[in-house]
Each structure stands twice: as structure tokens, then as C-alpha cells.
Amino acid sequence: MKIFEGLVSVALYPADRIRLLAWHVQDYAALGGRALTGLVSRPFYTRDTVVQLDSIGVGSIGIVFLTGLFTGMVLALQSAVEMERFGATIYIGRLVGASTVRELGPVLTALMVSGRAGSGIAAELGAMRVTEQIDALQTMGVDPVRKLVVPRFLACLIALPLLTIVTDIVAILGGLLISVVKLGLTPDLYMQSVYETLAQTGFIFRYVPIDFVMGMVKPVFFGAIIALTACHFGMRTEGGTEGVGRAATGSVVASSILILATDYFLTQILIALLIE
């Protein structure tokens, strides 16, 4: 009998996982809809939004600065190894500029912020859930989504593009440092190479490179993913302190996967709309 029950439980396990996944998707979509609605309807928790901007945006400057610096330096070093064989080290700026602005800047920034701020949001909201603070807000007639989710959602939408710009600039300067100190290129030659690769795909409104636009669209979506994923896991935490840890870990893993998957589809769409 026990063997039969075990076989039945094994057979039903995939169905249970599918139902759980469907529930998460449904709840995630509903949370996203309520967050978007909260952006344009009262009450506006401006003070909370500013606090979250400071925590998520200003608090992440250090980690994205280091990420951009070492990414640019490594790109310059690695590309120099290959380009020196063909006497093409003058094009290192092209590789660093294109790969950073189009892809690495937005994606690495999002992954760093997800690991730092996303896990913090999930843990904070998870702790509030298990200590019944969220239930207390509902008892007082305060909508937890508007009070807790919307400020973090808006802060991520604003902070991610700005942090991506920091990463892009620092990465390009990191590549400049290696190009000048180790490879003997002049700063003017390197920066001219960066400009040429950004200008290659054209401009919008005559002055804004299309590559830069592509690099700024992605962080908006990544910011939404980080905030919604962290808030979803945090608001649904259960199981005490262990549940808080699981929520933080699950938030980082899920948001990282979603960021990478979304990056692929956004790249396809943006290339079709802006380049082809």
C-alpha cells in the first residue's frame, strides 16, 4: 500500500509543480498590473519612493562602479590578445564600446542590483510578512501593494537606467585605462574608436546613438523584473525565518533568469525596430 501511495505521489509531482508555477505566474502578473496602476493613481507615497531610490540607486553605485571598471578592463585586455596578432589594437575601443553599451552594461547592472537590492527587498518584505506587519497594514486600511510595492517598483524603474549609464561610462574608462597604460594607445584614438562604433548604427533625433537607446530601454524592463520578482517572493513568504531566506534566494535566482531571457527577446525586438 505504501509503495502504491509512493508511486501515486511521484506521478502527481509534475502536476503539482505545474500548478504551483501557474499560480506564481498568475500572482506575478496580477502584482505587476496593480503596481502599474499604482503609478498613476492616488495615494502617492513620494517619501517612501525617495527612500527606496536612495537605498536601491545610491546604495548600488559602488558595486556597479566596480563591475563596470573591471568589465571594461577585462574586455580591453582580452581583445588586445587577439587584435595584436593582426595589428588592430586601435579598434579595441570599438569592441569595448559596442559590447558594453548594447549588452554588458544593462545586463551586468541588472544582475548586480538584483543580487544586492532585490534580495534585500525580498528579505525585508518577507520579514514583514512573517511578523504580520503586512496584515497590520491591511487592518489599518492601507493597501500593502501601494505602500510597499509601488515605491520600490518606481524606484527600480528610475534607478536601473541611471546605474546603467554609470556602468557604461566606467567600463569605457576602464578600457581606456588599459589601452593607454598597457597598450600604448592615445586617449583620443581610443575615444574616437568608441564614438565610431556607437555612430555606426545611426542616430535618433540626430544626436542620440541607436545603440545607446537600445541600452537604455532594457534597464527599464530589468528594473520592473527585479522589483516585481523581489516583491512577489517577499509578499508570499511563509515559514518563519527560514522562509525569509528562501524568499531572498528565490528572488535572486528567478530575477536573474528572467533578466537573461528578457534580454534575448528585447534584443531581437529592438534590432528589428531600430536597426533592420
Steps between C-alpha positions, in 0.01 A plus 500: 500500500779739590676416175180581308461830682862583423450429130188718494683788670786473250254500211320805635820692578538656150135607505546664840806686374313620193209624711744679731674663204166607353402653834828691519457632144142608570593669828804664340291642216233626740765669715648664191160631396432645844847657510448669161160625612652634820742716301219717367244497780489639852626476766859576396760401758765746380709487816516121487604516135785740579618272781499202264684700233771569753517137607482342155663766285756683712575188701588305185737756347806342659435149374408609147807727491729208577309274262534748215865574572620142502273401210649772280853411604451129433337568162795715397754243618328204336437677170861624491628142507321420174527838329875528550543201270347701216635840598147622573533624857368840390155338482489396866276799573249367250472166677481649849250769402267278299489204738463719808231738380293240316514202734742476788415832662125442534523128581784513753347801673167320530662184635700695758198699615294182512755335726536802726169688505263228377599258773471781755148588387390136515652452845352826634149428376534137603586603854202734502277215383611245759478758781147593382588864430338475157183362660508797738513741205193334349322523835565876503353532151834550322552318171832310538561505125473879479698554820773239458516386138435813292780714655752220445369438150530868402841530663631207294355645179689824564820361650586227250546725193708747704716223645545355151635834380751491787605147403537594132712807572724327753545194275606718208742687729632167629571396144664838442727446800624164373533627142716794606707341778562151360445531125639845432194642325422869529177602678380683189543193281316277747207738550473557125471125456224485763311783328528337158350172616209678672439714192512201266136399555374857465336761718156587631412871511837563327706479820400185693671177383262211435728271701457730800121494460506120491714500811257730683180316409616174653567631854140621529375145446774356719407740780139389480608136512723552804236690697205276415691177556639614834162631617322186381728269695506730801124549522442124473754397764398236750682272740667745736864602471581208271230624265663843490826343386322295235319810376825694460671213320201427278471866409860524380486174304166575334581861414841403357343243270226741397754776431706278270194366319347846463830634369491253213145586395552875543814481287306328223220756516725806520719384211188450288356840594807723509765344277344281233 
